[in-house]
């Protein structure tokens, strides 16, 4: 005699599955709502209480946690184990079909109370699944309704379910319970105020598939996008108002763009190519900010991504459709703006809020390991030390503060030149600081005159200061901390430049 224990929260197609099992000669054992559903469908089914001889207690908290059930699940198909359970009149269980309380749906529902969330932590379900998956050679374990027909087909076949199929089902069960427990751990970590940067011995992250991607960075690479279930901001929270699905590179670039505009309280526009800013602008109104970002590099912005930290209106939308862009992202759009943007059918238009500047973590996968670090946050107050004879003027300070925030989001080695609230030259991803400076200066051309410079790290030599002075740069912001800081300061003093140290480096690799 074969027996199936069925206890599911998601009852999709469960009656049809149970009927199929019954037709194959399985005796059915079930609990609570599943038991009632199967009874209503006219199926012959035993309650768990009939098997255990123990009533459901504590508002359902204890119903399946019983040795008569778990011995029946864990007994291996060996003479020794069969003799033990037979001698104790314990029914062997050959199939466990179970999925769990809706913890994920509850914890992510806005307004859910802590007590309600805790009550959705399943205890008996994960225990049964783990027991069945451990004993997969003797017990079929089923967690996904999509598997029901495959399981029935395997049971109907002359050879029965094979080792490979049993292993696949066991893996799904362990994946199901692992993901379930990971989300519970993440939730309690948030409650306890524990940040990942306490670097516990074991780190658990729970991400859920948002959607598969057509390909990765290149067409021959497979890719998918996963979301942090407990993080209610960022790209997973964005609303796609127009255009086809985001690509792998779109998502990476969009994250970089939104991170930049989130730095500023004033209207800001950021254009991104290959996860690096090619133009950033701030102004009193958004269209001026965009004009500055576009003017920074009208060639590189082509085919790029543009993000804003204010609502897009019709006038700005008209400017955006005049060039080829992959993605436009902003907190909102006027009705007229959306109508104008809809003229570009392939343009992806997203509504996404600026990111909160809260403590967070950054992950980088390396072969065989994972690097974890805190976010490179910037204080709202721009603090610095004047190290040259001349202090920067008020307009220079505004541009230095702006450039300092932009260089933080530029790949190292990084140099940013800025003037009047816009970037005029960006050198990024170079293996020497002077190379990055030369690129930024060359890109700026005549606009370097009267501009300021930001460097993501200190100057080991005075060569960058000398190049900046020759190009007409009037002020520099950098972290300081080099053994030869005095050489750079002396070079700045010799040319009448102002230089300030922030004491904070902004490497980005």
Secondary structure in CASP SS format (residue, H / E / C, confidence):
PFRMAT SS
TARGET T0000
AUTHOR 0000-0000-0000
METHOD secondary structure of the structure
MODEL  1
X C 1.00
X E 1.00
X E 1.00
X E 1.00
X E 1.00
X E 1.00
X E 1.00
X E 1.00
X C 1.00
X C 1.00
X C 1.00
X C 1.00
X C 1.00
X H 1.00
X H 1.00
X H 1.00
X H 1.00
X H 1.00
X H 1.00
X H 1.00
X H 1.00
X H 1.00
X H 1.00
X C 1.00
X C 1.00
X E 1.00
X E 1.00
X E 1.00
X E 1.00
X E 1.00
X C 1.00
X H 1.00
X H 1.00
X H 1.00
X H 1.00
X H 1.00
X H 1.00
X H 1.00
X H 1.00
X H 1.00
X C 1.00
X C 1.00
X C 1.00
X C 1.00
X E 1.00
X E 1.00
X E 1.00
X H 1.00
X H 1.00
X H 1.00
X H 1.00
X H 1.00
X C 1.00
X C 1.00
X C 1.00
X C 1.00
X E 1.00
X H 1.00
X H 1.00
X H 1.00
X C 1.00
X E 1.00
X C 1.00
X C 1.00
X C 1.00
X C 1.00
X H 1.00
X H 1.00
X H 1.00
X H 1.00
X H 1.00
X H 1.00
X H 1.00
X H 1.00
X C 1.00
X C 1.00
X C 1.00
X C 1.00
X H 1.00
X H 1.00
X H 1.00
X H 1.00
X H 1.00
X H 1.00
X H 1.00
X H 1.00
X H 1.00
X C 1.00
X C 1.00
X C 1.00
X C 1.00
X C 1.00
X C 1.00
X C 1.00
X E 1.00
X E 1.00
X E 1.00
X E 1.00
X E 1.00
X C 1.00
X C 1.00
X C 1.00
X H 1.00
X H 1.00
X H 1.00
X H 1.00
X H 1.00
X C 1.00
X C 1.00
X C 1.00
X C 1.00
X C 1.00
X C 1.00
X H 1.00
X H 1.00
X H 1.00
X H 1.00
X H 1.00
X H 1.00
X C 1.00
X C 1.00
X C 1.00
X C 1.00
X H 1.00
X H 1.00
X H 1.00
X H 1.00
X H 1.00
X H 1.00
X H 1.00
X H 1.00
X H 1.00
X H 1.00
X H 1.00
X C 1.00
X C 1.00
X C 1.00
X C 1.00
X C 1.00
X E 1.00
X E 1.00
X E 1.00
X C 1.00
X C 1.00
X H 1.00
X H 1.00
X H 1.00
X H 1.00
X H 1.00
X H 1.00
X H 1.00
X H 1.00
X H 1.00
X H 1.00
X H 1.00
X H 1.00
X C 1.00
X C 1.00
X C 1.00
X C 1.00
X C 1.00
X C 1.00
X H 1.00
X H 1.00
X H 1.00
X H 1.00
X H 1.00
X H 1.00
X H 1.00
X H 1.00
X H 1.00
X H 1.00
X H 1.00
X H 1.00
X H 1.00
X H 1.00
X H 1.00
X H 1.00
X H 1.00
X H 1.00
X H 1.00
X H 1.00
X H 1.00
X H 1.00
X H 1.00
X H 1.00
X H 1.00
X H 1.00
X H 1.00
X H 1.00
X H 1.00
X H 1.00
X C 1.00
X C 1.00
X C 1.00
X H 1.00
X H 1.00
X H 1.00
X C 1.00
X C 1.00
X C 1.00
X C 1.00
X C 1.00
X C 1.00
X C 1.00
X C 1.00
X E 1.00
X E 1.00
X E 1.00
X E 1.00
X E 1.00
X E 1.00
X E 1.00
X C 1.00
X C 1.00
X C 1.00
X C 1.00
X C 1.00
X C 1.00
X C 1.00
X C 1.00
X C 1.00
X E 1.00
X E 1.00
X E 1.00
X E 1.00
X E 1.00
X E 1.00
X C 1.00
X C 1.00
X C 1.00
X C 1.00
X C 1.00
X C 1.00
X H 1.00
X H 1.00
X H 1.00
X C 1.00
X E 1.00
X E 1.00
X E 1.00
X E 1.00
X C 1.00
X C 1.00
X C 1.00
X C 1.00
X C 1.00
X H 1.00
X H 1.00
X H 1.00
X H 1.00
X H 1.00
X H 1.00
X H 1.00
X H 1.00
X H 1.00
X H 1.00
X H 1.00
X H 1.00
X H 1.00
X H 1.00
X C 1.00
X C 1.00
X C 1.00
X C 1.00
X C 1.00
X E 1.00
X E 1.00
X E 1.00
X E 1.00
X E 1.00
X E 1.00
X E 1.00
X C 1.00
X C 1.00
X E 1.00
X E 1.00
X E 1.00
X E 1.00
X E 1.00
X E 1.00
X E 1.00
X E 1.00
X C 1.00
X C 1.00
X H 1.00
X H 1.00
X H 1.00
X H 1.00
X H 1.00
X H 1.00
X H 1.00
X H 1.00
X H 1.00
X H 1.00
X H 1.00
X C 1.00
X C 1.00
X C 1.00
X C 1.00
X C 1.00
X C 1.00
X C 1.00
X E 1.00
X E 1.00
X E 1.00
X E 1.00
X E 1.00
X C 1.00
X C 1.00
X C 1.00
X E 1.00
X C 1.00
X H 1.00
X H 1.00
X H 1.00
X H 1.00
X H 1.00
X H 1.00
X H 1.00
X C 1.00
X C 1.00
X C 1.00
X C 1.00
X E 1.00
X E 1.00
X E 1.00
X E 1.00
X E 1.00
X E 1.00
X C 1.00
X C 1.00
X E 1.00
X C 1.00
X H 1.00
X H 1.00
X H 1.00
X H 1.00
X H 1.00
X H 1.00
X H 1.00
X C 1.00
X C 1.00
X C 1.00
X C 1.00
X C 1.00
X C 1.00
X E 1.00
X E 1.00
X E 1.00
X E 1.00
X C 1.00
X C 1.00
X C 1.00
X C 1.00
X C 1.00
X C 1.00
X C 1.00
X C 1.00
X C 1.00
X E 1.00
X E 1.00
X E 1.00
X E 1.00
X E 1.00
X E 1.00
X C 1.00
X C 1.00
X E 1.00
X E 1.00
X E 1.00
X E 1.00
X E 1.00
X E 1.00
X C 1.00
X C 1.00
X C 1.00
X C 1.00
X C 1.00
X C 1.00
X C 1.00
X C 1.00
X C 1.00
X C 1.00
X E 1.00
X E 1.00
X C 1.00
X C 1.00
X C 1.00
X C 1.00
X C 1.00
X C 1.00
X C 1.00
X H 1.00
X H 1.00
X H 1.00
X H 1.00
X H 1.00
X H 1.00
X H 1.00
X H 1.00
X H 1.00
X H 1.00
X H 1.00
X H 1.00
X H 1.00
X H 1.00
X C 1.00
X C 1.00
X C 1.00
X C 1.00
X C 1.00
X C 1.00
X C 1.00
X E 1.00
X E 1.00
X E 1.00
X E 1.00
X E 1.00
X C 1.00
X C 1.00
X E 1.00
X E 1.00
X E 1.00
X E 1.00
X E 1.00
X E 1.00
X C 1.00
X C 1.00
X C 1.00
X C 1.00
X C 1.00
X H 1.00
X H 1.00
X H 1.00
X H 1.00
X H 1.00
X H 1.00
X H 1.00
X H 1.00
X H 1.00
X H 1.00
X H 1.00
X H 1.00
X H 1.00
X H 1.00
X H 1.00
X H 1.00
X C 1.00
X C 1.00
X C 1.00
X E 1.00
X E 1.00
X E 1.00
X E 1.00
X C 1.00
X C 1.00
X C 1.00
X C 1.00
X C 1.00
X C 1.00
X C 1.00
X H 1.00
X H 1.00
X H 1.00
X H 1.00
X H 1.00
X H 1.00
X H 1.00
X H 1.00
X H 1.00
X C 1.00
X C 1.00
X C 1.00
X E 1.00
X E 1.00
X E 1.00
X E 1.00
X C 1.00
X C 1.00
X C 1.00
X C 1.00
X C 1.00
X C 1.00
X H 1.00
X H 1.00
X H 1.00
X H 1.00
X H 1.00
X H 1.00
X H 1.00
X H 1.00
X H 1.00
X H 1.00
X H 1.00
X C 1.00
X C 1.00
X E 1.00
X E 1.00
X E 1.00
X E 1.00
X C 1.00
X C 1.00
X C 1.00
X C 1.00
X C 1.00
X C 1.00
X C 1.00
X C 1.00
END
